[in-house]
């Protein structure tokens, strides 16, 4: 969290930019440990993924949330057969 605060001191770096920046460095730089996004957590829970899996697939989980879950488009979701609750999770 201290690193996040330091990064947000840069002009144009808000919470979202800092999270994206640190997420891209996760696994490469040990200090890069951003919290999982709320969207990724929602989808990970519906897919019964553990934290390690959610961290690994966070960008894809966020994309699933934005393109399918948020819009209630379960019928076109590529992982709907793995979803414990194929209904809107927003």
Contact map, one row per residue, 1 for C-alpha under 8 A:
111110000000000000000000000000000100000000000000000000000000000000000000000000000000000000
111111000000000000000000000000000000000000000000000000000000000000000000000000000000000000
111111100000000000000000000000100000000000000000000000000000000000000000000000000000000000
111111110000001001100000000000000100000000000000000000000000000000000000000000000000000000
111111111000000000000000000000000000000000000000000000000000000000000000000000000000000000
011111111100000000000000000000000000000000000000000000000000000000000000000000000000000000
001111111100100001000000000000000000000000000000000000000000000000000000000000000000000000
000111111111111001000000000000000000000000000000000000000000000000000000000000000000000000
000011111110100000000000000000000000000000000000000000000000000000000000000000000000000000
000001111111100000000000000000000000000000000000000000000000000000000000000000000000000000
000000011111100000000000000000000000000000000000000000000000000000000000000000000000000000
000000010111110000000000000000000000000000000000000000000000000000000000000000000000000000
000000111111111111000000000000000000000000000000000000000000000000000000000000000000000000
000000010001111111000000000000000000000000000000000000000000000000000000000000000000000000
000100010000111111100000000000000000000000000000000000000000000000000000000000000000000000
000000000000111111110000000000000000000000000000000000000000000000000000000000000000000000
000000000000111111111000000000000000000000000000000000000000000000000000000000000000000000
000100110000111111111100000000000000000000000000000000000000000000000000000000000000000000
000100000000001111111110000000000110000000000000000000000000000000000000000000000000000000
000000000000000111111111000000000000000000000000000000000000000000000000000000000000000000
000000000000000011111111100000000000000000000000000000000000000000000000000000000000000000
000000000000000001111111110000011100000000000000000000000000000000000000000000000000000000
000000000000000000111111110000011100000000000000000000000000000000000000000000000000000000
000000000000000000011111110000000000000000000000000000000000000000000000000000000000000000
000000000000000000001111111110010000000000000000000000000000000000000000000000000000000000
000000000000000000000111111111011100000000000000000000000000000000000000000000000000000000
000000000000000000000000111111010000000000000000000000000000000000000000000000000000000000
000000000000000000000000111111010000000000000000000000000000000000000000000000000000000000
000000000000000000000000111111110000000000000000000000000000000000000000000000000000000000
000000000000000000000000011111111000000000000000000000000000000000000000000000000000000000
001000000000000000000000000011111000000000000000000000000000000000000000000000000000000000
000000000000000000000110111111111100000000000000000000000000000000000000000000000000000000
000000000000000000000110010001111110000000000000000000000000000000000000000000000000000000
100100000000000000100110010000011111000000000000000000000000000000000000000000000000000000
000000000000000000100000000000001111100000000000000000000000000000000000000000000000000000
000000000000000000000000000000000111110110000000000001100100000000000000000000000000000000
000000000000000000000000000000000011111110000000000000000100010000000000000000000000000000
000000000000000000000000000000000001111111000000000000000000000000000000000000000000000000
000000000000000000000000000000000000111111100000000000000000110010000000000000000000000000
000000000000000000000000000000000001111111110000000001000110110010000000000000000000000000
000000000000000000000000000000000001111111111000000001000000000000000000000000000000000000
000000000000000000000000000000000000011111111100000000000000000000000000000000000000000010
000000000000000000000000000000000000001111111110000000000000110110001000000000000000000010
000000000000000000000000000000000000000111111111110001000000100000000000000000000000000000
000000000000000000000000000000000000000011111111100000000000000000000000000000000000000000
000000000000000000000000000000000000000001111111100000000000000000000000000000000011100000
000000000000000000000000000000000000000000111111100000000000000000000000000000000111000000
000000000000000000000000000000000000000000011111110000000000000000000000000000000011000000
000000000000000000000000000000000000000000011111111011000000000000000000000000000000000000
000000000000000000000000000000000000000000010001111111000000000000000000000000000000000000
000000000000000000000000000000000000000000000000111111100000000000000000000000000000000000
000000000000000000000000000000000000000000000000011111110000000000000000000000000000000000
000000000000000000000000000000000000000000000000111111111000000000000000000000000000000000
000000000000000000000000000000000001000110010000111111111100100000000000000000000000000000
000000000000000000000000000000000001000000000000001111111100000000000000000000000000000000
000000000000000000000000000000000000000000000000000111111100000000000000000000000000000000
000000000000000000000000000000000000000000000000000011111111100000000000000000000000000000
000000000000000000000000000000000001100100000000000001111111110000000000000000000000000000
000000000000000000000000000000000000000100000000000000001111111000000000000000000000000000
000000000000000000000000000000000000000000000000000000001111111100000000000000000000000000
000000000000000000000000000000000000001100110000000001001111111110000000000000000000000000
000000000000000000000000000000000000101100100000000000000111111111000000000000000000000000
000000000000000000000000000000000000000000000000000000000011111111100000000000000000000000
000000000000000000000000000000000000000000100000000000000001111111111000000010000000000000
000000000000000000000000000000000000001100100000000000000000111111111100000000000000000000
000000000000000000000000000000000000000000000000000000000000011111111110000000000000000000
000000000000000000000000000000000000000000000000000000000000001111111110100000000000000000
000000000000000000000000000000000000000000000000000000000000000111111111110110000000000000
000000000000000000000000000000000000000000100000000000000000000111111111110000000000001111
000000000000000000000000000000000000000000000000000000000000000011111111100000000000000111
000000000000000000000000000000000000000000000000000000000000000001111111100000000000000100
000000000000000000000000000000000000000000000000000000000000000000011111110000000000001100
000000000000000000000000000000000000000000000000000000000000000000111111111110000000000000
000000000000000000000000000000000000000000000000000000000000000000011001111110010000011100
000000000000000000000000000000000000000000000000000000000000000000000000111110010000000000
000000000000000000000000000000000000000000000000000000000000000000010000111111000000000000
000000000000000000000000000000000000000000000000000000000000000100010000111111110000000000
000000000000000000000000000000000000000000000000000000000000000000000000000111110000000000
000000000000000000000000000000000000000000000000000000000000000000000000000011111110000000
000000000000000000000000000000000000000000000000000000000000000000000000011011111110010000
000000000000000000000000000000000000000000000000000000000000000000000000000000111110000000
000000000000000000000000000000000000000000000010000000000000000000000000000000111111000000
000000000000000000000000000000000000000000000111000000000000000000000000000000111111110000
000000000000000000000000000000000000000000000111000000000000000000000000000000000111110000
000000000000000000000000000000000000000000000100000000000000000000000000000000000011111000
000000000000000000000000000000000000000000000000000000000000000000000000010000010011111100
000000000000000000000000000000000000000000000000000000000000000000001001010000000000111110
000000000000000000000000000000000000000000000000000000000000000000001111010000000000011111
000000000000000000000000000000000000000001100000000000000000000000001100000000000000001111
000000000000000000000000000000000000000000000000000000000000000000001100000000000000000111
